Amino acid sequence: MGQLTGGDPSLLRRINSAVVLRALRAAESPTLTDLTRVTGLSRPTVEGVVEGLIGTGLVVEADAEEGARRQGRPARRFRFRAEAGHLLGIEIGAHRVAVLLSGLDGRVIGAGTKEVAESASADERLERVRTAVADLLRRAGVPRDSLRAVGVGSPGIVEADGTVRLGTALPGWTGLPLGERLRRSFRCPVQVENDANAAAVAEHWKGAARDTDDMVFVMAGLSPGAGSLIGGRLHRGFGGAAGEIGALHLLGREVTPEKLLSTTGEPLHPLDEPAVAAVFAMAKQGDERAVAAVERFLQRLVHDVAALVLAMDPELVVVGGWAAGLDGVLEPLRQELERYCLRPPRVTLSLLGEAAVATGALRLAMEHVEEELFAVEKTVTARRR
């Protein structure tokens, strides 16, 4: 960033403001003395910054404790006003849309879901999103103009502007200007991300990958996808298609995903969950064709993940998606990675389950707001446009 000089007063003020605001958000009603100690700034500087932040509505003087009142005049305490704005995290899936609502601190204060048919058109699916958001805001008593940012997790390869360049999982999704369509519904920035990428961000924030910056999240299914963080930064690739391991069958070495779990020779639709569940149920009952189909599925998943791990060399692999709950997923994966990797990564299940995508989308919205609040710092998932 270079050295600050006497000609940088506005930048210096911005840095001081960001440092104090971050300290306030992390603390429980600190005093000026607390903030001076934590930030290393002088008391007059901290006091001036705090007064300025109060003027913006982001900080408020906290109520003194009753016991302290009886003992004399207490030190002034302050707190970050998480209620000064709100954030939304939205998952758009094949069978449902899910929405999370939080304050500016990322703490969830409301959630909602709406079912949607896998055959629904893009317009119908987006209408379900709007309905889910409206219902959640109404139940939480939060006005729409209080929203500061919205994050969205969606299947498909997503451009930086929120356009779905390729999305075969949902009808009418390829070429959809998803970000533009959703921005019409909100008077705030909308960040659109691939669902597996959003889930990777979520696991790093609140899930199984909180203690590692080099990880892969696998969205396990008939046509799996993956999101990865390298050095704590979300890796999208040059065109946003990093982690599309579901396309490895195009190399011509294996059957297509639709035929993996077929017991009749007729392809299964990747989103036909009842048909997929029926195959696994038959396998548990000992049906030979179903057992063979499940073994094909597990072998494909293991090989797809192994290919990504060999390229990325992560410390941790987190397995999520509907297949994460299947018996026998983790152990074959561990064994395969031990065969090929010089230092095999740890392998574990997602801690967030079906909430991973919406949680990651919420984190993306939060990071956008953090870019504004702490503009002198860079976030780990900021997209290049």
C-alpha positions in Angstrom: 0.0 0.0 0.0 3.0 2.3 0.4 3.9 4.7 3.2 1.4 7.3 4.4 2.6 10.9 4.2 1.3 14.2 5.4 -0.6 14.4 2.1 -2.8 11.4 2.9 -5.1 12.7 5.7 -8.3 11.2 4.1 -6.8 7.8 3.6 -5.4 7.9 7.2 -8.9 8.8 8.5 -10.4 5.9 6.5 -7.8 3.5 7.9 -8.4 4.6 11.4 -12.2 4.4 11.0 -11.9 0.8 9.5 -9.6 -0.3 12.4 -11.9 1.1 15.1 -15.1 -0.2 13.4 -13.7 -3.7 13.1 -12.7 -3.6 16.8 -16.2 -2.5 17.8 -17.8 -5.2 15.8 -15.6 -7.9 17.3 -16.0 -6.7 21.0 -18.8 -6.7 23.5 -19.6 -3.0 24.3 -16.0 -1.8 24.7 -15.0 1.4 26.3 -12.7 4.0 24.7 -9.9 2.6 26.8 -10.6 -0.9 25.4 -10.6 0.4 21.9 -7.4 2.4 22.4 -5.6 -0.8 23.7 -6.9 -3.0 20.9 -6.3 -0.7 18.0 -3.0 0.9 19.2 -4.4 4.3 18.3 -4.3 7.3 20.6 -7.3 8.0 22.8 -8.2 11.4 21.0 -8.1 9.6 17.6 -10.3 6.8 18.8 -12.8 9.2 20.4 -13.0 11.3 17.2 -13.5 8.2 15.1 -16.2 6.8 17.4 -18.1 10.1 17.3 -18.0 10.1 13.6 -19.2 6.5 13.4 -22.1 7.4 15.7 -23.0 10.0 13.2 -23.2 7.4 10.4 -25.6 5.3 12.4 -23.2 2.3 12.5 -22.3 2.8 16.2 -24.3 3.7 19.3 -23.5 4.4 22.9 -24.4 1.3 24.9 -26.5 1.4 28.0 -24.4 1.4 31.2 -24.9 -1.5 33.5 -27.3 -0.8 36.4 -24.7 -1.9 39.0 -22.2 0.5 37.5 -24.7 3.4 37.8 -25.0 2.8 41.6 -21.2 2.9 42.0 -20.7 6.2 40.2 -20.4 7.5 36.7 -19.4 4.5 34.5 -17.1 4.7 31.5 -18.9 5.2 28.2 -19.4 2.0 26.3 -20.2 1.6 22.6 -21.4 -1.1 20.3 -21.6 -1.8 16.6 -25.2 -1.5 15.4 -25.7 -4.8 13.5 -29.4 -3.7 13.1 -28.3 -0.7 11.0 -28.8 -2.8 7.9 -29.6 -6.4 6.8 -28.2 -9.0 4.5 -29.9 -11.8 2.5 -28.4 -15.2 1.5 -30.4 -17.0 -1.1 -30.0 -20.6 -2.5 -31.7 -21.3 -5.8 -32.0 -25.1 -6.2 -33.7 -27.7 -8.3 -36.4 -28.5 -5.8 -36.5 -25.5 -3.4 -35.3 -22.0 -2.8 -33.9 -21.1 0.7 -33.4 -17.7 2.2 -31.4 -16.5 5.3 -31.6 -13.1 6.8 -29.0 -11.5 9.1 -27.9 -8.2 10.5 -24.6 -6.6 9.5 -22.8 -9.0 11.8 -23.9 -12.0 9.9 -25.9 -13.5 12.7 -29.0 -15.2 11.2 -32.2 -13.7 12.5 -34.6 -15.5 10.1 -34.9 -18.3 7.5 -37.4 -19.5 5.0 -37.8 -22.0 2.2 -40.2 -22.5 -0.7 -40.6 -25.7 -2.7 -40.3 -25.5 -6.5 -40.8 -28.1 -9.2 -37.6 -29.2 -11.0 -39.5 -28.5 -14.3 -40.3 -24.9 -13.3 -39.3 -22.2 -15.8 -36.8 -19.6 -14.9 -39.6 -17.0 -14.4 -41.5 -19.4 -12.1 -38.3 -20.1 -10.1 -37.5 -16.5 -9.7 -41.0 -15.7 -8.6 -40.6 -18.3 -5.8 -37.5 -16.5 -4.8 -39.3 -13.2 -4.5 -42.1 -14.8 -2.6 -39.7 -16.5 -0.1 -37.9 -13.2 0.4 -41.1 -11.2 0.9 -42.5 -13.8 3.4 -39.2 -13.8 5.4 -39.0 -10.0 5.6 -42.6 -9.8 6.7 -42.2 -12.4 9.4 -39.0 -10.7 10.7 -40.4 -7.2 10.6 -37.6 -6.0 8.4 -38.3 -3.4 5.7 -37.0 -4.1 2.2 -35.1 -0.8 2.1 -33.0 -2.0 5.1 -31.2 -4.6 2.9 -27.6 -3.6 2.2 -26.6 -6.6 0.1 -27.9 -9.9 -1.3 -25.9 -13.0 -2.0 -27.2 -15.8 -4.3 -26.0 -19.4 -4.8 -27.0 -21.0 -8.1 -26.2 -24.1 -10.1 -24.1 -23.5 -13.2 -21.1 -21.5 -14.4 -21.7 -17.9 -13.3 -20.1 -14.9 -14.9 -18.8 -12.0 -12.7 -21.9 -9.9 -13.5 -24.2 -12.7 -12.4 -25.1 -14.2 -15.8 -25.3 -18.0 -15.9 -23.0 -18.9 -18.8 -23.9 -22.6 -18.6 -26.5 -24.1 -16.3 -27.9 -27.5 -17.4 -29.5 -28.4 -14.1 -32.4 -26.0 -14.3 -34.7 -25.3 -17.2 -34.0 -22.0 -19.0 -30.9 -21.3 -16.9 -28.2 -21.2 -19.5 -27.7 -17.6 -20.6 -30.0 -16.3 -17.9 -29.0 -12.8 -16.7 -29.7 -13.9 -13.1 -27.9 -11.0 -11.4 -29.7 -8.4 -13.6 -33.1 -10.0 -13.0 -32.6 -10.1 -9.2 -31.3 -6.6 -9.0 -34.7 -5.4 -10.3 -36.2 -6.8 -7.1 -33.7 -5.2 -4.6 -32.4 -1.7 -4.2 -29.0 -3.0 -3.2 -26.0 -4.9 -4.7 -26.7 -8.5 -5.6 -23.8 -11.0 -5.7 -24.4 -14.2 -7.7 -22.1 -17.3 -7.2 -22.0 -20.9 -8.2 -23.6 -23.0 -5.5 -20.6 -25.2 -4.8 -18.4 -22.1 -4.5 -20.9 -20.6 -2.1 -20.9 -23.8 0.0 -17.1 -23.8 0.1 -17.2 -20.2 1.5 -19.8 -21.3 4.1 -17.8 -24.3 5.3 -14.7 -22.0 5.7 -16.8 -19.4 7.6 -18.9 -21.6 9.9 -18.5 -25.2 9.0 -15.9 -28.0 8.7 -13.2 -25.9 7.2 -12.9 -23.1 9.7 -9.3 -24.0 10.6 -7.9 -24.4 7.1 -7.4 -22.1 4.1 -6.7 -24.8 1.5 -9.8 -26.9 1.0 -12.2 -28.4 -1.5 -15.9 -28.7 -1.1 -17.6 -31.4 -3.1 -21.2 -31.1 -4.0 -21.8 -34.8 -4.3 -24.5 -36.0 -6.7 -24.9 -37.8 -10.0 -23.2 -34.9 -11.7 -20.9 -33.5 -8.9 -19.4 -30.0 -8.7 -16.8 -28.6 -6.4 -15.7 -25.3 -4.9 -12.2 -24.6 -3.6 -10.2 -22.1 -1.5 -6.5 -21.6 -2.0 -4.8 -19.7 0.7 -8.2 -18.6 2.0 -9.3 -17.2 -1.4 -12.1 -18.6 -3.4 -10.7 -20.1 -6.7 -13.0 -19.6 -9.6 -10.7 -20.1 -12.5 -10.3 -17.9 -15.5 -13.8 -18.3 -16.8 -15.6 -19.2 -13.5 -15.6 -22.9 -14.4 -13.1 -24.2 -11.8 -14.4 -27.4 -10.0 -16.7 -28.6 -12.7 -15.7 -32.2 -12.1 -19.1 -33.5 -13.3 -17.8 -32.9 -16.8 -14.9 -35.4 -16.5 -17.0 -38.1 -18.2 -16.6 -36.1 -21.4 -13.1 -37.4 -21.6 -14.7 -40.6 -22.8 -13.5 -43.0 -20.2 -16.7 -43.6 -18.3 -20.5 -43.7 -18.8 -22.5 -40.5 -18.5 -23.8 -39.5 -15.1 -27.4 -40.3 -16.1 -26.5 -44.0 -16.6 -24.5 -44.5 -13.5 -27.4 -45.4 -11.3 -29.6 -47.0 -14.0 -30.6 -50.6 -13.3 -32.6 -50.9 -16.5 -30.4 -49.3 -19.2 -32.7 -46.3 -19.3 -30.9 -43.1 -18.1 -32.0 -41.5 -14.9 -32.5 -37.8 -14.7 -29.9 -36.3 -12.3 -32.6 -34.4 -10.5 -35.1 -37.3 -10.2 -34.5 -37.8 -6.5 -37.2 -40.4 -5.9 -35.7 -42.6 -8.7 -32.2 -42.2 -7.3 -33.4 -42.9 -3.8 -35.2 -46.1 -5.1 -31.9 -47.4 -6.5 -30.1 -47.0 -3.2 -33.0 -48.6 -1.3 -32.9 -51.6 -3.7 -29.1 -51.8 -3.1 -29.6 -52.0 0.6 -32.0 -54.9 0.1 -29.4 -56.7 -1.9 -30.6 -56.2 -5.5 -27.6 -57.1 -7.6 -28.2 -54.6 -10.4 -28.8 -51.8 -7.8 -25.6 -52.8 -5.9 -23.6 -52.6 -9.1 -25.1 -49.2 -9.9 -24.3 -47.8 -6.5 -20.7 -49.1 -6.9 -20.4 -47.4 -10.2 -21.7 -44.2 -8.7 -19.2 -44.3 -5.7 -16.3 -45.2 -8.0 -17.1 -42.2 -10.3 -17.4 -39.8 -7.4 -14.2 -41.0 -5.9 -12.3 -40.7 -9.2 -13.7 -37.2 -9.9 -12.7 -35.9 -6.5 -9.3 -37.6 -6.7 -8.6 -35.8 -10.0 -9.4 -32.4 -8.4 -7.3 -33.2 -5.2 -4.3 -34.2 -7.3 -4.5 -30.8 -9.1 -5.2 -28.6 -6.0 -3.4 -30.4 -3.2 -5.8 -29.2 -0.5 -5.4 -29.9 3.2 -9.1 -30.8 3.6 -11.9 -32.2 1.4 -15.5 -31.5 2.7 -18.2 -33.6 1.1 -21.7 -32.2 0.9 -24.7 -32.4 -1.3 -27.4 -35.1 -1.3 -24.9 -37.9 -1.6 -23.0 -36.9 1.5 -25.4 -38.9 3.7 -25.0 -42.1 1.8 -23.4 -45.0 3.5 -19.8 -45.8 2.3 -19.0 -42.4 0.7 -16.1 -41.3 2.8 -14.0 -44.4 3.3 -13.6 -45.3 -0.4 -12.6 -41.7 -1.0 -10.0 -41.8 1.7 -8.6 -45.0 0.4 -8.4 -43.7 -3.2 -6.7 -40.5 -2.1 -4.1 -42.4 -0.1 -3.2 -44.4 -3.2 -2.5 -41.3 -5.3 -1.5 -38.5 -3.0 1.9 -37.9 -1.5 0.2 -36.3 1.5 -3.5 -37.3 1.4 -5.9 -34.6 2.6 -8.3 -35.0 5.5 -11.8 -36.0 4.3 -14.9 -35.1 6.3 -18.7 -34.5 5.8 -20.2 -31.0 5.7 -21.2 -29.6 9.0 -23.8 -27.3 7.5 -25.7 -29.8 5.4 -28.5 -28.4 3.3 -27.9 -24.9 4.7 -24.4 -24.6 3.2 -25.3 -22.8 0.0 -27.6 -20.2 1.5 -25.0 -19.7 4.3 -22.3 -19.1 1.8 -24.5 -16.7 -0.1 -25.1 -14.8 3.1 -21.3 -14.6 3.7 -20.8 -13.2 0.1 -23.4 -10.5 0.9 -21.6 -9.7 4.2 -18.2 -9.5 2.4 -19.6 -7.0 0.0 -20.7 -4.8 2.8 -17.3 -5.3 4.5 -15.7 -4.0 1.4 -17.6 -0.7 1.9 -17.1 -0.6 5.7 -13.4 -1.6 5.5 -12.6 -0.2 2.1 -8.8 -0.1 2.8 -8.8 -3.8 3.1 -9.4 -6.6 0.5 -11.8 -9.4 1.0 -10.9 -13.0 0.2 -13.6 -13.7 -2.3 -13.8 -10.3 -4.2 -14.4 -10.9 -7.9 -12.5 -9.4 -10.7 -15.0 -7.8 -13.2 
